[in-house]
Amino acid sequence: MKIILHIMGGLFMAATLLPLVKHDHWVVRGFDFPHVQITVVNLLVLLGLLIFFPVQGWFNVLFVIILIGCLIYQGFIREDWKY
């Protein structure tokens, strides 16, 4: 389960950070729109990691910090969140 959470977290971290790339290809621009879905999955992955697994080791600590950063970016910094 931990491996699945790490894979999902990595994919949705990339989905959060890809729109920062200034490229007009549809693969990059496609992640500009599903902010709520990306935020919910990031939150579920973070909660799953924190509830079921101890955060020990540099990789897990860094992974959780980046997930929290992605949540902050998706939830508070993005201006188009306020519909």
C-alpha positions, 0 to 999 in steps of 0.5 A: 500500500505504501508503494501505491501511495508513493506512486500516486503521490508522485503522479499528482505532484507532477500534475501539480507542478506541470502547469508551471512549465511555460509550454503550450502542448496539450499534455502540459495545459491539460493539468491547468483545469482539474485543481479540485481533483488533484488537491483531493487526491494529494490530500488523500495520499498525504492522510494515508501516509500519515495515518498508516505509515510512520514518517521516518527517513529522509525520503518519506520526510521530503515526500510529505513536505513536497505533498504539503507544498503541493496542497498549499499551492493548489489551495491557497496560491492559485487565484482561479481556485475562488470560483 
